[in-house]
């Protein structure tokens, strides 16, 4: 099929495969950053929850004394 003017990579799908690999790589990098942010936010929520529990315990102790 060389007479049609289409490069061999176009027929074999090599270009599309390469583009797909790059797209997957880009997606995975974005997903990794998003996962890291979610883990960070989860830890922040955990810390804030602990602070709130300590504050409630302090208020209860203060009310009993």
Secondary structure, DSSP 8 states (H G I E B T S, - for coil): -GGG---HHHHHTHHHHHHHHHHHHHHHHHHHHHHHHHHHHHHHHHHHHHHHHHHHHHHHHHHH-
